[in-house]
Amino acid sequence: MSVREEFDDWAAEGRDRGMERRHWHTAKHVLARMPVEPGDAVVDLGTGSGYALRALRERDIGSGYGLDGAPEMVRNAREYTDDAAIEFLVGDFDALPFRDDAVDHVFSMEAFYYASDPHSTLSEVRRVLKPGGTFYCAVNFFAESEHTHEWQEKISVDMTLWNRAQYREAFREAGLFVAAQDAIPDRETEIPPAEEFPTEDWETREAMVDRYRTWGTLLTVGVSPE
């Protein structure tokens, strides 16, 4: 099954809203760090329900472009969004439908690892960013977060499993300066007391703490050279 087919099914089942609720735990902290200014143009790669752009519009960005490979995700995002300054597009991460040096910031939450060629995607991000523009790339499927690795077994599309150093190296190879990298913990997912384990999903409380509180979401920030 392709990425498009997989996530078209998710959108048809309404799972995009569930993704939004879960991702918001750490996404809101990533969005708060972005140096957006009034009038900026922002691209959201793997936009899903479009929640990130709706949140950024509250900070008066000028325009937002949500790109997703799944037409049903895009259809849902359009239905959820009543804002002429936000546009949702079906597109390929390896051929972004934007001019060179066209946007101020690119954001991606829990989507980058679905890119068929992540190095090509980073080159495209570098191409469309204005000098001084930023790429905020957030993932919780990465090598150090071992308890997320089983996700690959639960989804029919290939996922890129890089460690922190590989993200930094790939950003630099694409011509982006690495301005920051850190793990943003999820402090909102409820973790039961030790006596309630094992649960349906977790053998031990330590494993659940490691997943959510220790590793959470890996954020790598790239900056396009001036």
PyMOL commands that place a pseudoatom at each C-alpha (Angstrom):
pseudoatom trace, name=CA, resn=MET, resi=1, chain=A, elem=C, hetatm=0, pos=[0.000, 0.000, 0.000]
pseudoatom trace, name=CA, resn=SER, resi=2, chain=A, elem=C, hetatm=0, pos=[1.243, 3.497, -0.839]
pseudoatom trace, name=CA, resn=VAL, resi=3, chain=A, elem=C, hetatm=0, pos=[1.464, 6.415, 1.592]
pseudoatom trace, name=CA, resn=ARG, resi=4, chain=A, elem=C, hetatm=0, pos=[-1.465, 7.982, -0.260]
pseudoatom trace, name=CA, resn=GLU, resi=5, chain=A, elem=C, hetatm=0, pos=[-3.648, 4.899, 0.102]
pseudoatom trace, name=CA, resn=GLU, resi=6, chain=A, elem=C, hetatm=0, pos=[-2.704, 4.368, 3.734]
pseudoatom trace, name=CA, resn=PHE, resi=7, chain=A, elem=C, hetatm=0, pos=[-3.583, 7.878, 4.827]
pseudoatom trace, name=CA, resn=ASP, resi=8, chain=A, elem=C, hetatm=0, pos=[-6.618, 8.195, 2.589]
pseudoatom trace, name=CA, resn=ASP, resi=9, chain=A, elem=C, hetatm=0, pos=[-7.989, 5.286, 4.624]
pseudoatom trace, name=CA, resn=TRP, resi=10, chain=A, elem=C, hetatm=0, pos=[-7.044, 7.026, 7.882]
pseudoatom trace, name=CA, resn=ALA, resi=11, chain=A, elem=C, hetatm=0, pos=[-8.805, 10.225, 6.779]
pseudoatom trace, name=CA, resn=ALA, resi=12, chain=A, elem=C, hetatm=0, pos=[-11.930, 8.342, 5.700]
pseudoatom trace, name=CA, resn=GLU, resi=13, chain=A, elem=C, hetatm=0, pos=[-12.059, 6.736, 9.150]
pseudoatom trace, name=CA, resn=GLY, resi=14, chain=A, elem=C, hetatm=0, pos=[-11.679, 10.089, 10.897]
pseudoatom trace, name=CA, resn=ARG, resi=15, chain=A, elem=C, hetatm=0, pos=[-8.303, 9.168, 12.355]
pseudoatom trace, name=CA, resn=ASP, resi=16, chain=A, elem=C, hetatm=0, pos=[-6.844, 12.518, 11.316]
pseudoatom trace, name=CA, resn=ARG, resi=17, chain=A, elem=C, hetatm=0, pos=[-8.557, 14.162, 14.280]
pseudoatom trace, name=CA, resn=GLY, resi=18, chain=A, elem=C, hetatm=0, pos=[-7.090, 11.572, 16.623]
pseudoatom trace, name=CA, resn=MET, resi=19, chain=A, elem=C, hetatm=0, pos=[-3.630, 12.280, 15.220]
pseudoatom trace, name=CA, resn=GLU, resi=20, chain=A, elem=C, hetatm=0, pos=[-4.207, 15.975, 15.802]
pseudoatom trace, name=CA, resn=ARG, resi=21, chain=A, elem=C, hetatm=0, pos=[-5.087, 15.447, 19.458]
pseudoatom trace, name=CA, resn=ARG, resi=22, chain=A, elem=C, hetatm=0, pos=[-2.054, 13.244, 20.128]
pseudoatom trace, name=CA, resn=HIS, resi=23, chain=A, elem=C, hetatm=0, pos=[0.436, 15.337, 18.175]
pseudoatom trace, name=CA, resn=TRP, resi=24, chain=A, elem=C, hetatm=0, pos=[-0.720, 18.569, 19.787]
pseudoatom trace, name=CA, resn=HIS, resi=25, chain=A, elem=C, hetatm=0, pos=[0.926, 17.543, 23.062]
pseudoatom trace, name=CA, resn=THR, resi=26, chain=A, elem=C, hetatm=0, pos=[4.341, 18.355, 21.609]
pseudoatom trace, name=CA, resn=ALA, resi=27, chain=A, elem=C, hetatm=0, pos=[3.456, 20.164, 18.372]
pseudoatom trace, name=CA, resn=LYS, resi=28, chain=A, elem=C, hetatm=0, pos=[2.285, 23.232, 20.274]
pseudoatom trace, name=CA, resn=HIS, resi=29, chain=A, elem=C, hetatm=0, pos=[5.728, 23.572, 21.833]
pseudoatom trace, name=CA, resn=VAL, resi=30, chain=A, elem=C, hetatm=0, pos=[7.404, 23.272, 18.430]
pseudoatom trace, name=CA, resn=LEU, resi=31, chain=A, elem=C, hetatm=0, pos=[5.084, 25.876, 16.920]
pseudoatom trace, name=CA, resn=ALA, resi=32, chain=A, elem=C, hetatm=0, pos=[5.738, 28.244, 19.839]
pseudoatom trace, name=CA, resn=ARG, resi=33, chain=A, elem=C, hetatm=0, pos=[9.445, 28.146, 19.064]
pseudoatom trace, name=CA, resn=MET, resi=34, chain=A, elem=C, hetatm=0, pos=[9.084, 29.042, 15.396]
pseudoatom trace, name=CA, resn=PRO, resi=35, chain=A, elem=C, hetatm=0, pos=[10.230, 32.618, 14.730]
pseudoatom trace, name=CA, resn=VAL, resi=36, chain=A, elem=C, hetatm=0, pos=[7.217, 33.525, 12.634]
pseudoatom trace, name=CA, resn=GLU, resi=37, chain=A, elem=C, hetatm=0, pos=[6.386, 37.158, 12.016]
pseudoatom trace, name=CA, resn=PRO, resi=38, chain=A, elem=C, hetatm=0, pos=[3.236, 38.838, 10.676]
pseudoatom trace, name=CA, resn=GLY, resi=39, chain=A, elem=C, hetatm=0, pos=[2.948, 38.265, 6.940]
pseudoatom trace, name=CA, resn=ASP, resi=40, chain=A, elem=C, hetatm=0, pos=[5.263, 35.240, 6.776]
pseudoatom trace, name=CA, resn=ALA, resi=41, chain=A, elem=C, hetatm=0, pos=[4.546, 32.372, 4.390]
pseudoatom trace, name=CA, resn=VAL, resi=42, chain=A, elem=C, hetatm=0, pos=[4.647, 28.912, 5.973]
pseudoatom trace, name=CA, resn=VAL, resi=43, chain=A, elem=C, hetatm=0, pos=[4.505, 25.448, 4.424]
pseudoatom trace, name=CA, resn=ASP, resi=44, chain=A, elem=C, hetatm=0, pos=[3.299, 22.479, 6.484]
pseudoatom trace, name=CA, resn=LEU, resi=45, chain=A, elem=C, hetatm=0, pos=[4.601, 19.173, 5.104]
pseudoatom trace, name=CA, resn=GLY, resi=46, chain=A, elem=C, hetatm=0, pos=[2.269, 16.299, 5.897]
pseudoatom trace, name=CA, resn=THR, resi=47, chain=A, elem=C, hetatm=0, pos=[-0.415, 18.685, 7.059]
pseudoatom trace, name=CA, resn=GLY, resi=48, chain=A, elem=C, hetatm=0, pos=[-2.988, 16.044, 8.014]
pseudoatom trace, name=CA, resn=SER, resi=49, chain=A, elem=C, hetatm=0, pos=[-6.004, 17.853, 9.463]
pseudoatom trace, name=CA, resn=GLY, resi=50, chain=A, elem=C, hetatm=0, pos=[-4.315, 21.235, 8.979]
pseudoatom trace, name=CA, resn=TYR, resi=51, chain=A, elem=C, hetatm=0, pos=[-4.241, 22.081, 12.695]
pseudoatom trace, name=CA, resn=ALA, resi=52, chain=A, elem=C, hetatm=0, pos=[-0.710, 23.543, 12.650]
pseudoatom trace, name=CA, resn=LEU, resi=53, chain=A, elem=C, hetatm=0, pos=[-1.522, 26.213, 10.080]
pseudoatom trace, name=CA, resn=ARG, resi=54, chain=A, elem=C, hetatm=0, pos=[-4.718, 27.154, 11.866]
pseudoatom trace, name=CA, resn=ALA, resi=55, chain=A, elem=C, hetatm=0, pos=[-2.667, 27.630, 15.026]
pseudoatom trace, name=CA, resn=LEU, resi=56, chain=A, elem=C, hetatm=0, pos=[-0.036, 29.698, 13.214]
pseudoatom trace, name=CA, resn=ARG, resi=57, chain=A, elem=C, hetatm=0, pos=[-2.690, 31.972, 11.736]
pseudoatom trace, name=CA, resn=GLU, resi=58, chain=A, elem=C, hetatm=0, pos=[-3.430, 33.042, 15.299]
pseudoatom trace, name=CA, resn=ARG, resi=59, chain=A, elem=C, hetatm=0, pos=[0.081, 34.502, 15.230]
pseudoatom trace, name=CA, resn=ASP, resi=60, chain=A, elem=C, hetatm=0, pos=[-0.806, 36.449, 12.070]
pseudoatom trace, name=CA, resn=ILE, resi=61, chain=A, elem=C, hetatm=0, pos=[1.221, 34.570, 9.462]
pseudoatom trace, name=CA, resn=GLY, resi=62, chain=A, elem=C, hetatm=0, pos=[0.369, 35.944, 6.033]
pseudoatom trace, name=CA, resn=SER, resi=63, chain=A, elem=C, hetatm=0, pos=[-0.245, 32.685, 4.222]
pseudoatom trace, name=CA, resn=GLY, resi=64, chain=A, elem=C, hetatm=0, pos=[-0.121, 28.975, 4.916]
pseudoatom trace, name=CA, resn=TYR, resi=65, chain=A, elem=C, hetatm=0, pos=[0.214, 26.054, 2.538]
pseudoatom trace, name=CA, resn=GLY, resi=66, chain=A, elem=C, hetatm=0, pos=[-0.605, 22.592, 3.832]
pseudoatom trace, name=CA, resn=LEU, resi=67, chain=A, elem=C, hetatm=0, pos=[0.787, 19.841, 1.632]
pseudoatom trace, name=CA, resn=ASP, resi=68, chain=A, elem=C, hetatm=0, pos=[-0.182, 16.195, 1.990]
pseudoatom trace, name=CA, resn=GLY, resi=69, chain=A, elem=C, hetatm=0, pos=[0.187, 13.138, -0.209]
pseudoatom trace, name=CA, resn=ALA, resi=70, chain=A, elem=C, hetatm=0, pos=[-3.273, 11.860, 0.675]
pseudoatom trace, name=CA, resn=PRO, resi=71, chain=A, elem=C, hetatm=0, pos=[-6.184, 13.564, -1.161]
pseudoatom trace, name=CA, resn=GLU, resi=72, chain=A, elem=C, hetatm=0, pos=[-8.654, 12.585, 1.563]
pseudoatom trace, name=CA, resn=MET, resi=73, chain=A, elem=C, hetatm=0, pos=[-6.489, 14.260, 4.202]
pseudoatom trace, name=CA, resn=VAL, resi=74, chain=A, elem=C, hetatm=0, pos=[-6.458, 17.417, 2.099]
pseudoatom trace, name=CA, resn=ARG, resi=75, chain=A, elem=C, hetatm=0, pos=[-10.221, 17.245, 1.588]
pseudoatom trace, name=CA, resn=ASN, resi=76, chain=A, elem=C, hetatm=0, pos=[-10.799, 16.965, 5.339]
pseudoatom trace, name=CA, resn=ALA, resi=77, chain=A, elem=C, hetatm=0, pos=[-8.362, 19.792, 6.128]
pseudoatom trace, name=CA, resn=ARG, resi=78, chain=A, elem=C, hetatm=0, pos=[-10.237, 22.082, 3.744]
pseudoatom trace, name=CA, resn=GLU, resi=79, chain=A, elem=C, hetatm=0, pos=[-13.516, 21.236, 5.443]
pseudoatom trace, name=CA, resn=TYR, resi=80, chain=A, elem=C, hetatm=0, pos=[-12.059, 21.968, 8.880]
pseudoatom trace, name=CA, resn=THR, resi=81, chain=A, elem=C, hetatm=0, pos=[-10.577, 25.329, 7.845]
pseudoatom trace, name=CA, resn=ASP, resi=82, chain=A, elem=C, hetatm=0, pos=[-12.476, 28.531, 7.112]
pseudoatom trace, name=CA, resn=ASP, resi=83, chain=A, elem=C, hetatm=0, pos=[-9.605, 30.848, 6.235]
pseudoatom trace, name=CA, resn=ALA, resi=84, chain=A, elem=C, hetatm=0, pos=[-8.819, 32.211, 2.778]
pseudoatom trace, name=CA, resn=ALA, resi=85, chain=A, elem=C, hetatm=0, pos=[-5.157, 32.667, 3.724]
pseudoatom trace, name=CA, resn=ILE, resi=86, chain=A, elem=C, hetatm=0, pos=[-4.650, 28.900, 4.127]
pseudoatom trace, name=CA, resn=GLU, resi=87, chain=A, elem=C, hetatm=0, pos=[-4.474, 26.629, 1.102]
pseudoatom trace, name=CA, resn=PHE, resi=88, chain=A, elem=C, hetatm=0, pos=[-4.259, 22.839, 1.120]
pseudoatom trace, name=CA, resn=LEU, resi=89, chain=A, elem=C, hetatm=0, pos=[-2.527, 20.953, -1.671]
pseudoatom trace, name=CA, resn=VAL, resi=90, chain=A, elem=C, hetatm=0, pos=[-2.030, 17.350, -2.692]
pseudoatom trace, name=CA, resn=GLY, resi=91, chain=A, elem=C, hetatm=0, pos=[1.645, 16.970, -3.472]
pseudoatom trace, name=CA, resn=ASP, resi=92, chain=A, elem=C, hetatm=0, pos=[4.898, 15.062, -3.323]
pseudoatom trace, name=CA, resn=PHE, resi=93, chain=A, elem=C, hetatm=0, pos=[7.558, 15.778, -0.700]
pseudoatom trace, name=CA, resn=ASP, resi=94, chain=A, elem=C, hetatm=0, pos=[10.201, 15.242, -3.390]
pseudoatom trace, name=CA, resn=ALA, resi=95, chain=A, elem=C, hetatm=0, pos=[8.796, 17.902, -5.744]
pseudoatom trace, name=CA, resn=LEU, resi=96, chain=A, elem=C, hetatm=0, pos=[7.409, 20.757, -3.687]
pseudoatom trace, name=CA, resn=PRO, resi=97, chain=A, elem=C, hetatm=0, pos=[5.050, 22.970, -5.740]
pseudoatom trace, name=CA, resn=PHE, resi=98, chain=A, elem=C, hetatm=0, pos=[6.727, 26.241, -4.795]
pseudoatom trace, name=CA, resn=ARG, resi=99, chain=A, elem=C, hetatm=0, pos=[9.230, 28.584, -6.409]
pseudoatom trace, name=CA, resn=ASP, resi=100, chain=A, elem=C, hetatm=0, pos=[12.820, 28.854, -5.240]
pseudoatom trace, name=CA, resn=ASP, resi=101, chain=A, elem=C, hetatm=0, pos=[13.246, 31.110, -2.182]
pseudoatom trace, name=CA, resn=ALA, resi=102, chain=A, elem=C, hetatm=0, pos=[9.461, 31.416, -1.859]
pseudoatom trace, name=CA, resn=VAL, resi=103, chain=A, elem=C, hetatm=0, pos=[8.615, 30.716, 1.784]
pseudoatom trace, name=CA, resn=ASP, resi=104, chain=A, elem=C, hetatm=0, pos=[9.785, 31.912, 5.180]
pseudoatom trace, name=CA, resn=HIS, resi=105, chain=A, elem=C, hetatm=0, pos=[9.343, 28.702, 7.152]
pseudoatom trace, name=CA, resn=VAL, resi=106, chain=A, elem=C, hetatm=0, pos=[8.637, 25.012, 6.672]
pseudoatom trace, name=CA, resn=PHE, resi=107, chain=A, elem=C, hetatm=0, pos=[7.089, 22.905, 9.436]
pseudoatom trace, name=CA, resn=SER, resi=108, chain=A, elem=C, hetatm=0, pos=[6.614, 19.149, 9.567]
pseudoatom trace, name=CA, resn=MET, resi=109, chain=A, elem=C, hetatm=0, pos=[5.143, 17.109, 12.424]
pseudoatom trace, name=CA, resn=GLU, resi=110, chain=A, elem=C, hetatm=0, pos=[5.255, 13.304, 12.375]
pseudoatom trace, name=CA, resn=ALA, resi=111, chain=A, elem=C, hetatm=0, pos=[5.476, 13.146, 8.587]
pseudoatom trace, name=CA, resn=PHE, resi=112, chain=A, elem=C, hetatm=0, pos=[9.072, 13.507, 7.442]
pseudoatom trace, name=CA, resn=TYR, resi=113, chain=A, elem=C, hetatm=0, pos=[9.857, 9.817, 7.965]
pseudoatom trace, name=CA, resn=TYR, resi=114, chain=A, elem=C, hetatm=0, pos=[7.242, 8.899, 5.335]
pseudoatom trace, name=CA, resn=ALA, resi=115, chain=A, elem=C, hetatm=0, pos=[9.199, 10.679, 2.571]
pseudoatom trace, name=CA, resn=SER, resi=116, chain=A, elem=C, hetatm=0, pos=[10.204, 8.180, -0.116]
pseudoatom trace, name=CA, resn=ASP, resi=117, chain=A, elem=C, hetatm=0, pos=[13.575, 9.932, -0.465]
pseudoatom trace, name=CA, resn=PRO, resi=118, chain=A, elem=C, hetatm=0, pos=[14.279, 12.007, 2.671]
pseudoatom trace, name=CA, resn=HIS, resi=119, chain=A, elem=C, hetatm=0, pos=[17.492, 13.465, 1.256]
pseudoatom trace, name=CA, resn=SER, resi=120, chain=A, elem=C, hetatm=0, pos=[15.573, 14.731, -1.770]
pseudoatom trace, name=CA, resn=THR, resi=121, chain=A, elem=C, hetatm=0, pos=[12.911, 16.184, 0.509]
pseudoatom trace, name=CA, resn=LEU, resi=122, chain=A, elem=C, hetatm=0, pos=[15.538, 18.116, 2.457]
pseudoatom trace, name=CA, resn=SER, resi=123, chain=A, elem=C, hetatm=0, pos=[16.987, 19.459, -0.793]
pseudoatom trace, name=CA, resn=GLU, resi=124, chain=A, elem=C, hetatm=0, pos=[13.511, 20.609, -1.799]
pseudoatom trace, name=CA, resn=VAL, resi=125, chain=A, elem=C, hetatm=0, pos=[12.999, 22.287, 1.566]
pseudoatom trace, name=CA, resn=ARG, resi=126, chain=A, elem=C, hetatm=0, pos=[16.318, 24.085, 1.133]
pseudoatom trace, name=CA, resn=ARG, resi=127, chain=A, elem=C, hetatm=0, pos=[15.290, 25.171, -2.370]
pseudoatom trace, name=CA, resn=VAL, resi=128, chain=A, elem=C, hetatm=0, pos=[11.966, 26.733, -1.413]
pseudoatom trace, name=CA, resn=LEU, resi=129, chain=A, elem=C, hetatm=0, pos=[13.180, 28.483, 1.754]
pseudoatom trace, name=CA, resn=LYS, resi=130, chain=A, elem=C, hetatm=0, pos=[14.172, 32.121, 1.609]
pseudoatom trace, name=CA, resn=PRO, resi=131, chain=A, elem=C, hetatm=0, pos=[17.661, 32.973, 2.911]
pseudoatom trace, name=CA, resn=GLY, resi=132, chain=A, elem=C, hetatm=0, pos=[17.392, 32.872, 6.686]
pseudoatom trace, name=CA, resn=GLY, resi=133, chain=A, elem=C, hetatm=0, pos=[14.241, 30.747, 6.510]
pseudoatom trace, name=CA, resn=THR, resi=134, chain=A, elem=C, hetatm=0, pos=[13.766, 27.840, 8.901]
pseudoatom trace, name=CA, resn=PHE, resi=135, chain=A, elem=C, hetatm=0, pos=[12.723, 24.189, 8.786]
pseudoatom trace, name=CA, resn=TYR, resi=136, chain=A, elem=C, hetatm=0, pos=[11.207, 22.834, 12.000]
pseudoatom trace, name=CA, resn=CYS, resi=137, chain=A, elem=C, hetatm=0, pos=[11.200, 19.060, 11.614]
pseudoatom trace, name=CA, resn=ALA, resi=138, chain=A, elem=C, hetatm=0, pos=[9.544, 17.090, 14.433]
pseudoatom trace, name=CA, resn=VAL, resi=139, chain=A, elem=C, hetatm=0, pos=[9.424, 13.286, 14.611]
pseudoatom trace, name=CA, resn=ASN, resi=140, chain=A, elem=C, hetatm=0, pos=[8.791, 10.753, 17.328]
pseudoatom trace, name=CA, resn=PHE, resi=141, chain=A, elem=C, hetatm=0, pos=[9.864, 7.754, 15.241]
pseudoatom trace, name=CA, resn=PHE, resi=142, chain=A, elem=C, hetatm=0, pos=[13.650, 7.902, 15.559]
pseudoatom trace, name=CA, resn=ALA, resi=143, chain=A, elem=C, hetatm=0, pos=[16.431, 5.535, 16.523]
pseudoatom trace, name=CA, resn=GLU, resi=144, chain=A, elem=C, hetatm=0, pos=[16.947, 6.580, 20.142]
pseudoatom trace, name=CA, resn=SER, resi=145, chain=A, elem=C, hetatm=0, pos=[13.237, 6.242, 20.930]
pseudoatom trace, name=CA, resn=GLU, resi=146, chain=A, elem=C, hetatm=0, pos=[13.264, 2.457, 20.842]
pseudoatom trace, name=CA, resn=HIS, resi=147, chain=A, elem=C, hetatm=0, pos=[9.674, 1.994, 21.961]
pseudoatom trace, name=CA, resn=THR, resi=148, chain=A, elem=C, hetatm=0, pos=[8.388, 3.637, 18.763]
pseudoatom trace, name=CA, resn=HIS, resi=149, chain=A, elem=C, hetatm=0, pos=[10.191, 1.222, 16.443]
pseudoatom trace, name=CA, resn=GLU, resi=150, chain=A, elem=C, hetatm=0, pos=[7.326, -1.261, 16.482]
pseudoatom trace, name=CA, resn=TRP, resi=151, chain=A, elem=C, hetatm=0, pos=[5.210, 1.247, 14.540]
pseudoatom trace, name=CA, resn=GLN, resi=152, chain=A, elem=C, hetatm=0, pos=[6.862, 0.073, 11.349]
pseudoatom trace, name=CA, resn=GLU, resi=153, chain=A, elem=C, hetatm=0, pos=[5.239, -3.311, 11.883]
pseudoatom trace, name=CA, resn=LYS, resi=154, chain=A, elem=C, hetatm=0, pos=[1.814, -1.693, 12.170]
pseudoatom trace, name=CA, resn=ILE, resi=155, chain=A, elem=C, hetatm=0, pos=[1.888, 0.345, 8.975]
pseudoatom trace, name=CA, resn=SER, resi=156, chain=A, elem=C, hetatm=0, pos=[2.220, -0.847, 5.397]
pseudoatom trace, name=CA, resn=VAL, resi=157, chain=A, elem=C, hetatm=0, pos=[4.563, 1.902, 4.120]
pseudoatom trace, name=CA, resn=ASP, resi=158, chain=A, elem=C, hetatm=0, pos=[8.312, 2.139, 4.667]
pseudoatom trace, name=CA, resn=MET, resi=159, chain=A, elem=C, hetatm=0, pos=[9.494, 4.637, 7.261]
pseudoatom trace, name=CA, resn=THR, resi=160, chain=A, elem=C, hetatm=0, pos=[12.905, 6.268, 7.651]
pseudoatom trace, name=CA, resn=LEU, resi=161, chain=A, elem=C, hetatm=0, pos=[14.502, 5.444, 11.006]
pseudoatom trace, name=CA, resn=TRP, resi=162, chain=A, elem=C, hetatm=0, pos=[17.371, 7.892, 11.596]
pseudoatom trace, name=CA, resn=ASN, resi=163, chain=A, elem=C, hetatm=0, pos=[19.170, 8.744, 14.797]
pseudoatom trace, name=CA, resn=ARG, resi=164, chain=A, elem=C, hetatm=0, pos=[19.830, 12.264, 15.999]
pseudoatom trace, name=CA, resn=ALA, resi=165, chain=A, elem=C, hetatm=0, pos=[23.253, 12.463, 14.346]
pseudoatom trace, name=CA, resn=GLN, resi=166, chain=A, elem=C, hetatm=0, pos=[21.864, 11.245, 11.022]
pseudoatom trace, name=CA, resn=TYR, resi=167, chain=A, elem=C, hetatm=0, pos=[19.264, 14.011, 11.054]
pseudoatom trace, name=CA, resn=ARG, resi=168, chain=A, elem=C, hetatm=0, pos=[21.950, 16.621, 11.657]
pseudoatom trace, name=CA, resn=GLU, resi=169, chain=A, elem=C, hetatm=0, pos=[24.189, 15.188, 8.960]
pseudoatom trace, name=CA, resn=ALA, resi=170, chain=A, elem=C, hetatm=0, pos=[21.374, 15.018, 6.395]
pseudoatom trace, name=CA, resn=PHE, resi=171, chain=A, elem=C, hetatm=0, pos=[20.330, 18.612, 7.105]
pseudoatom trace, name=CA, resn=ARG, resi=172, chain=A, elem=C, hetatm=0, pos=[23.895, 19.792, 6.572]
pseudoatom trace, name=CA, resn=GLU, resi=173, chain=A, elem=C, hetatm=0, pos=[24.291, 17.760, 3.390]
pseudoatom trace, name=CA, resn=ALA, resi=174, chain=A, elem=C, hetatm=0, pos=[21.196, 19.519, 2.029]
pseudoatom trace, name=CA, resn=GLY, resi=175, chain=A, elem=C, hetatm=0, pos=[22.769, 22.916, 2.742]
pseudoatom trace, name=CA, resn=LEU, resi=176, chain=A, elem=C, hetatm=0, pos=[20.887, 23.749, 5.938]
pseudoatom trace, name=CA, resn=PHE, resi=177, chain=A, elem=C, hetatm=0, pos=[22.615, 24.959, 9.082]
pseudoatom trace, name=CA, resn=VAL, resi=178, chain=A, elem=C, hetatm=0, pos=[21.529, 22.987, 12.149]
pseudoatom trace, name=CA, resn=ALA, resi=179, chain=A, elem=C, hetatm=0, pos=[20.434, 25.635, 14.632]
pseudoatom trace, name=CA, resn=ALA, resi=180, chain=A, elem=C, hetatm=0, pos=[19.052, 23.330, 17.315]
pseudoatom trace, name=CA, resn=GLN, resi=181, chain=A, elem=C, hetatm=0, pos=[18.135, 19.767, 18.112]
pseudoatom trace, name=CA, resn=ASP, resi=182, chain=A, elem=C, hetatm=0, pos=[16.442, 18.438, 21.227]
pseudoatom trace, name=CA, resn=ALA, resi=183, chain=A, elem=C, hetatm=0, pos=[13.765, 16.086, 22.497]
pseudoatom trace, name=CA, resn=ILE, resi=184, chain=A, elem=C, hetatm=0, pos=[10.476, 17.667, 23.549]
pseudoatom trace, name=CA, resn=PRO, resi=185, chain=A, elem=C, hetatm=0, pos=[8.798, 15.488, 26.192]
pseudoatom trace, name=CA, resn=ASP, resi=186, chain=A, elem=C, hetatm=0, pos=[5.107, 14.665, 26.075]
pseudoatom trace, name=CA, resn=ARG, resi=187, chain=A, elem=C, hetatm=0, pos=[3.926, 15.626, 29.559]
pseudoatom trace, name=CA, resn=GLU, resi=188, chain=A, elem=C, hetatm=0, pos=[0.213, 15.311, 28.815]
pseudoatom trace, name=CA, resn=THR, resi=189, chain=A, elem=C, hetatm=0, pos=[-0.176, 11.623, 27.987]
pseudoatom trace, name=CA, resn=GLU, resi=190, chain=A, elem=C, hetatm=0, pos=[-1.271, 10.092, 31.269]
pseudoatom trace, name=CA, resn=ILE, resi=191, chain=A, elem=C, hetatm=0, pos=[1.070, 7.478, 32.698]
pseudoatom trace, name=CA, resn=PRO, resi=192, chain=A, elem=C, hetatm=0, pos=[-0.601, 5.166, 35.268]
pseudoatom trace, name=CA, resn=PRO, resi=193, chain=A, elem=C, hetatm=0, pos=[1.110, 4.172, 38.513]
pseudoatom trace, name=CA, resn=ALA, resi=194, chain=A, elem=C, hetatm=0, pos=[3.442, 1.178, 38.454]
pseudoatom trace, name=CA, resn=GLU, resi=195, chain=A, elem=C, hetatm=0, pos=[0.914, -1.196, 40.027]
pseudoatom trace, name=CA, resn=GLU, resi=196, chain=A, elem=C, hetatm=0, pos=[-1.379, -0.847, 37.005]
pseudoatom trace, name=CA, resn=PHE, resi=197, chain=A, elem=C, hetatm=0, pos=[1.155, -2.379, 34.636]
pseudoatom trace, name=CA, resn=PRO, resi=198, chain=A, elem=C, hetatm=0, pos=[1.270, -4.291, 32.402]
pseudoatom trace, name=CA, resn=THR, resi=199, chain=A, elem=C, hetatm=0, pos=[-1.417, -2.508, 30.366]
pseudoatom trace, name=CA, resn=GLU, resi=200, chain=A, elem=C, hetatm=0, pos=[-2.814, -3.383, 26.975]
pseudoatom trace, name=CA, resn=ASP, resi=201, chain=A, elem=C, hetatm=0, pos=[0.014, -1.461, 25.289]
pseudoatom trace, name=CA, resn=TRP, resi=202, chain=A, elem=C, hetatm=0, pos=[2.871, -1.389, 27.813]
pseudoatom trace, name=CA, resn=GLU, resi=203, chain=A, elem=C, hetatm=0, pos=[4.696, -4.067, 29.763]
pseudoatom trace, name=CA, resn=THR, resi=204, chain=A, elem=C, hetatm=0, pos=[6.265, -1.676, 32.257]
pseudoatom trace, name=CA, resn=ARG, resi=205, chain=A, elem=C, hetatm=0, pos=[5.810, 1.873, 33.470]
pseudoatom trace, name=CA, resn=GLU, resi=206, chain=A, elem=C, hetatm=0, pos=[9.514, 2.499, 32.807]
pseudoatom trace, name=CA, resn=ALA, resi=207, chain=A, elem=C, hetatm=0, pos=[8.996, 1.783, 29.102]
pseudoatom trace, name=CA, resn=MET, resi=208, chain=A, elem=C, hetatm=0, pos=[6.079, 4.198, 28.880]
pseudoatom trace, name=CA, resn=VAL, resi=209, chain=A, elem=C, hetatm=0, pos=[8.017, 6.906, 30.730]
pseudoatom trace, name=CA, resn=ASP, resi=210, chain=A, elem=C, hetatm=0, pos=[10.943, 6.401, 28.368]
pseudoatom trace, name=CA, resn=ARG, resi=211, chain=A, elem=C, hetatm=0, pos=[8.702, 6.783, 25.328]
pseudoatom trace, name=CA, resn=TYR, resi=212, chain=A, elem=C, hetatm=0, pos=[6.769, 9.877, 26.400]
pseudoatom trace, name=CA, resn=ARG, resi=213, chain=A, elem=C, hetatm=0, pos=[8.740, 11.712, 29.061]
pseudoatom trace, name=CA, resn=THR, resi=214, chain=A, elem=C, hetatm=0, pos=[12.357, 10.931, 28.107]
pseudoatom trace, name=CA, resn=TRP, resi=215, chain=A, elem=C, hetatm=0, pos=[12.326, 10.923, 24.311]
pseudoatom trace, name=CA, resn=GLY, resi=216, chain=A, elem=C, hetatm=0, pos=[8.981, 12.409, 23.319]
pseudoatom trace, name=CA, resn=THR, resi=217, chain=A, elem=C, hetatm=0, pos=[9.376, 14.193, 19.985]
pseudoatom trace, name=CA, resn=LEU, resi=218, chain=A, elem=C, hetatm=0, pos=[12.736, 14.877, 18.340]
pseudoatom trace, name=CA, resn=LEU, resi=219, chain=A, elem=C, hetatm=0, pos=[12.962, 18.403, 16.939]
pseudoatom trace, name=CA, resn=THR, resi=220, chain=A, elem=C, hetatm=0, pos=[15.690, 19.318, 14.465]
pseudoatom trace, name=CA, resn=VAL, resi=221, chain=A, elem=C, hetatm=0, pos=[15.821, 22.942, 13.318]
pseudoatom trace, name=CA, resn=GLY, resi=222, chain=A, elem=C, hetatm=0, pos=[17.498, 23.846, 10.040]
pseudoatom trace, name=CA, resn=VAL, resi=223, chain=A, elem=C, hetatm=0, pos=[18.229, 27.352, 8.762]
pseudoatom trace, name=CA, resn=SER, resi=224, chain=A, elem=C, hetatm=0, pos=[18.734, 28.306, 5.140]
pseudoatom trace, name=CA, resn=PRO, resi=225, chain=A, elem=C, hetatm=0, pos=[22.000, 30.238, 4.623]
pseudoatom trace, name=CA, resn=GLU, resi=226, chain=A, elem=C, hetatm=0, pos=[21.783, 33.987, 4.089]
for i in range(1, 226): cmd.bond("trace and resi %d" % i, "trace and resi %d" % (i + 1))
show_as sticks, trace
zoom trace
